[in-house]
Amino acid sequence: MYAVNLGTRGPEEARNALEYANFPKGTYWSDLRRSHGIENPHNIKLRCLGNEMDGHWQICHRTAEEYGRVAAETAKVMKWTDPSIELVVCGSSSPRMPTFGTWEETVPDHAYEHVDYVSLHLYFANHENDAPNFLARSLEMDRFIKTVASICDLVKVKKRSKKQVNLSFDEWNVRFHSMGQDQTIKKWIEAPSRLEDIYTMEDALVVGCMLITLLKNADRVKIACLAQLLNVIAPIMTEPGGAAWRQTIFYPFART
């Protein structure tokens, strides 16, 4: 999975990066890769058209109209270059975003015929230390999935399309233990520690419920990526030059 830059860059850089990674030889970018000692293509088949482009925190944040248009044009250029790839268009970075719903309709309205997935992101927290409510949070995930799938199907009907766009739940996890801690990073420090949550049995149960929810919706959720895998809100922790160990959330993830 490779995310192209649709903030400060655009379709041309996305096409060039695709040519560099996937084209065998005989073009400027593929021959540049070969000059770097990589003879065979990387063949990266899944590409995201930016990431969380609805977020005000993004450099060169776009409105749904702006993003939908550039995503559609980028998708065209990329699929002309390599028709075998699959593309993920950005959905809302959370169902709690003020633009949720309208974003999901507007963006696919531009890009529906050129993309294969709409992305979903969701993290759960238990700041209130309310275990019953926290353990039931996967119901919100289920509603989120069904709502986005329904909006995609609405766009399909509007366009009289025979194509089904599926969902990529490419960020999900429990995340809250390290929030509020000082995350200041000294300038030029190498590989600083960030968001290294230490998980509990309660967190493992919530992760298990989220996994079950993804499985129950596997007819539309074709991709699901736990964020992250090592150290940063992760099931596996490491120490520089030291040990590595599994956290509680590793076990439901590994057994699903």
C-alpha positions as CSV (number, residue, x, y, z in Angstrom):
1,M,0.0,0.0,0.0
2,Y,1.5,3.3,-1.2
3,A,0.0,6.7,-0.6
4,V,0.6,9.4,-3.2
5,N,0.9,13.0,-2.3
6,L,-2.3,14.9,-3.3
7,G,-1.5,17.8,-1.0
8,T,1.6,19.7,-2.1
9,R,1.9,17.6,-5.3
10,G,-0.6,16.0,-7.7
11,P,-1.2,13.8,-10.7
12,E,2.2,14.1,-12.4
13,E,4.2,13.1,-9.4
14,A,1.8,10.2,-8.7
15,R,2.2,8.9,-12.2
16,N,6.0,9.3,-12.0
17,A,6.1,7.3,-8.7
18,L,4.0,4.6,-10.3
19,E,6.2,4.4,-13.4
20,Y,9.3,4.2,-11.1
21,A,7.9,1.4,-9.0
22,N,5.9,-0.7,-11.5
23,F,7.1,-0.3,-15.1
24,P,9.8,-2.9,-16.2
25,K,12.2,-0.7,-18.2
26,G,12.6,1.6,-21.1
27,T,11.1,4.8,-19.6
28,Y,12.8,7.6,-17.7
29,W,11.5,6.7,-14.3
30,S,11.8,2.9,-14.7
31,D,15.4,3.3,-15.9
32,L,16.1,5.6,-13.0
33,R,15.0,2.8,-10.7
34,R,17.3,0.3,-12.5
35,S,20.2,2.8,-12.2
36,H,19.6,2.6,-8.4
37,G,20.3,-1.2,-8.6
38,I,16.7,-2.4,-8.6
39,E,16.3,-4.3,-11.8
40,N,12.9,-5.8,-11.3
41,P,9.8,-3.6,-10.6
42,H,8.4,-3.4,-7.1
43,N,4.9,-4.0,-8.5
44,I,3.0,-2.1,-5.8
45,K,-0.6,-2.8,-6.7
46,L,-2.5,-0.9,-4.1
47,R,-2.3,2.9,-4.0
48,C,-4.1,5.5,-1.8
49,L,-5.0,8.8,-3.4
50,G,-3.7,10.9,-0.5
51,N,-4.5,10.4,3.2
52,E,-7.2,12.1,5.4
53,M,-7.6,14.9,2.9
54,D,-10.7,16.1,4.8
55,G,-8.5,17.0,7.8
56,H,-7.7,20.6,8.6
57,W,-4.3,19.4,9.9
58,Q,-3.3,18.3,6.4
59,I,-0.8,20.5,4.4
60,C,-2.9,21.8,1.4
61,H,-6.1,20.5,2.9
62,R,-8.9,20.3,0.2
63,T,-12.6,20.6,0.2
64,A,-14.6,17.6,-1.0
65,E,-15.1,19.2,-4.4
66,E,-11.4,20.1,-4.8
67,Y,-10.2,16.7,-3.6
68,G,-12.8,14.7,-5.6
69,R,-11.8,16.4,-8.8
70,V,-8.0,15.9,-8.3
71,A,-8.5,12.3,-7.1
72,A,-10.5,11.5,-10.2
73,E,-7.9,13.0,-12.6
74,T,-5.0,11.4,-10.7
75,A,-6.8,8.0,-10.8
76,K,-7.2,8.3,-14.6
77,V,-3.5,9.0,-15.2
78,M,-2.4,6.2,-12.9
79,K,-4.6,3.6,-14.4
80,W,-3.6,4.6,-17.9
81,T,0.0,4.0,-16.8
82,D,-0.8,0.7,-15.0
83,P,-4.3,-0.7,-15.5
84,S,-3.6,-3.6,-13.0
85,I,-3.4,-1.3,-9.9
86,E,-6.3,-0.7,-7.4
87,L,-6.9,2.7,-6.0
88,V,-8.3,3.9,-2.6
89,V,-10.0,7.3,-2.5
90,C,-10.1,9.1,0.9
91,G,-13.3,9.0,2.8
92,S,-13.7,10.9,6.1
93,S,-10.9,10.5,8.5
94,S,-13.6,9.9,11.2
95,P,-17.4,9.7,11.4
96,R,-17.1,12.5,13.9
97,M,-15.9,15.0,11.2
98,P,-18.4,17.8,10.5
99,T,-18.2,16.9,6.7
100,F,-18.9,13.2,7.2
101,G,-21.6,12.0,4.9
102,T,-21.5,14.9,2.4
103,W,-17.8,14.1,1.8
104,E,-18.6,10.4,1.2
105,E,-21.2,11.4,-1.5
106,T,-19.2,14.3,-3.1
107,V,-15.9,12.6,-3.6
108,P,-17.1,9.4,-5.2
109,D,-19.5,11.5,-7.3
110,H,-16.3,12.7,-9.0
111,A,-14.2,9.5,-8.8
112,Y,-16.5,6.6,-8.7
113,E,-15.7,5.0,-12.0
114,H,-11.9,5.4,-11.5
115,V,-11.4,4.0,-8.0
116,D,-11.9,0.7,-6.2
117,Y,-12.2,1.5,-2.5
118,V,-13.2,4.3,-0.2
119,S,-11.1,4.6,3.0
120,L,-12.4,4.7,6.6
121,H,-10.4,5.5,9.8
122,L,-11.6,5.1,13.4
123,Y,-9.9,5.0,16.8
124,F,-11.6,4.3,20.2
125,A,-10.8,5.7,23.6
126,N,-12.0,5.3,27.2
127,H,-11.2,8.7,28.7
128,E,-14.2,8.4,31.0
129,N,-13.1,5.0,32.4
130,D,-16.6,3.7,31.4
131,A,-16.0,0.0,30.7
132,P,-19.5,-0.9,29.5
133,N,-19.6,1.9,27.1
134,F,-16.1,1.3,25.9
135,L,-16.7,-2.4,25.3
136,A,-19.7,-1.5,23.1
137,R,-17.9,1.0,20.9
138,S,-17.6,-1.5,18.0
139,L,-21.3,-0.8,17.4
140,E,-20.2,2.7,16.2
141,M,-17.7,1.0,13.8
142,D,-20.5,-1.2,12.4
143,R,-22.7,1.9,11.8
144,F,-19.8,3.7,10.2
145,I,-19.2,0.8,7.7
146,K,-22.8,0.4,6.8
147,T,-23.3,4.2,6.4
148,V,-20.4,4.5,4.0
149,A,-21.4,1.4,2.1
150,S,-24.9,2.8,1.7
151,I,-23.6,6.2,0.4
152,C,-21.4,4.4,-2.1
153,D,-24.4,2.5,-3.3
154,L,-26.4,5.7,-3.6
155,V,-23.7,7.1,-5.9
156,K,-23.7,3.9,-7.9
157,V,-27.4,4.3,-8.5
158,K,-27.1,8.0,-9.4
159,K,-24.4,7.1,-12.0
160,R,-26.3,4.0,-13.2
161,S,-23.1,2.1,-12.7
162,K,-22.6,-1.6,-12.7
163,K,-19.4,-1.3,-10.6
164,Q,-19.3,-1.8,-6.9
165,V,-16.9,0.3,-4.9
166,N,-15.8,-1.4,-1.7
167,L,-14.3,-0.2,1.6
168,S,-10.7,0.0,2.9
169,F,-10.7,0.3,6.7
170,D,-7.0,1.3,6.5
171,E,-6.7,2.8,10.0
172,W,-8.3,1.4,13.2
173,N,-7.2,0.7,16.8
174,V,-7.6,1.7,20.4
175,R,-5.7,4.9,21.1
176,F,-5.8,7.0,24.3
177,H,-3.4,5.9,27.0
178,S,-0.5,8.2,25.9
179,M,-2.8,11.2,25.0
180,G,-2.0,14.2,27.3
181,Q,1.6,13.1,27.8
182,D,4.3,15.5,26.6
183,Q,5.0,14.6,23.0
184,T,7.6,17.3,22.4
185,I,10.4,16.1,20.2
186,K,13.8,17.7,20.3
187,K,15.0,18.9,17.0
188,W,17.0,16.4,14.9
189,I,16.5,13.6,17.4
190,E,16.6,10.1,15.8
191,A,13.6,7.8,16.0
192,P,11.9,9.4,19.0
193,S,9.3,7.5,21.1
194,R,5.8,8.6,20.2
195,L,2.3,7.4,21.4
196,E,3.7,4.2,23.0
197,D,0.4,3.1,24.6
198,I,0.6,0.3,27.1
199,Y,-2.6,-1.8,26.6
200,T,-4.8,-3.7,29.0
201,M,-7.1,-6.7,28.8
202,E,-10.0,-4.3,28.3
203,D,-8.3,-2.9,25.2
204,A,-7.8,-6.4,23.9
205,L,-11.5,-7.1,24.2
206,V,-12.4,-3.9,22.3
207,V,-9.9,-4.8,19.5
208,G,-11.4,-8.3,19.4
209,C,-14.9,-6.7,19.0
210,M,-13.6,-4.5,16.2
211,L,-12.1,-7.5,14.4
212,I,-15.4,-9.4,14.6
213,T,-17.1,-6.3,13.2
214,L,-14.7,-6.2,10.3
215,L,-15.3,-9.9,9.6
216,K,-19.1,-9.5,9.8
217,N,-18.8,-6.7,7.1
218,A,-16.3,-8.6,4.9
219,D,-18.8,-8.4,2.0
220,R,-17.8,-4.7,1.7
221,V,-14.6,-4.3,3.8
222,K,-12.0,-5.9,1.6
223,I,-9.0,-4.2,3.3
224,A,-8.4,-3.6,7.0
225,C,-5.1,-2.3,8.4
226,L,-4.4,-2.1,12.2
227,A,-2.6,1.1,12.9
228,Q,0.2,0.7,13.9
229,L,2.2,-2.5,14.2
230,L,5.3,-1.6,16.1
231,N,5.7,0.8,19.1
232,V,3.3,3.5,18.1
233,I,-0.1,2.5,19.4
234,A,1.0,-1.0,18.6
235,P,0.6,-4.7,19.5
236,I,4.3,-5.3,19.5
237,M,6.8,-3.2,21.4
238,T,10.6,-2.9,21.1
239,E,13.5,-1.3,22.8
240,P,16.6,0.0,21.0
241,G,19.2,-2.8,21.2
242,G,16.9,-4.7,23.6
243,A,13.9,-6.9,23.8
244,A,10.6,-7.1,21.8
245,W,7.4,-8.2,23.4
246,R,3.7,-8.7,22.6
247,Q,1.0,-6.5,24.1
248,T,-2.5,-7.7,25.0
249,I,-4.0,-6.5,21.7
250,F,-1.6,-8.7,19.8
251,Y,-3.5,-11.9,20.7
252,P,-6.9,-11.2,19.2
253,F,-5.3,-9.7,16.1
254,A,-3.0,-12.7,15.6
255,R,-5.8,-15.2,16.1
256,T,-8.3,-13.7,13.7
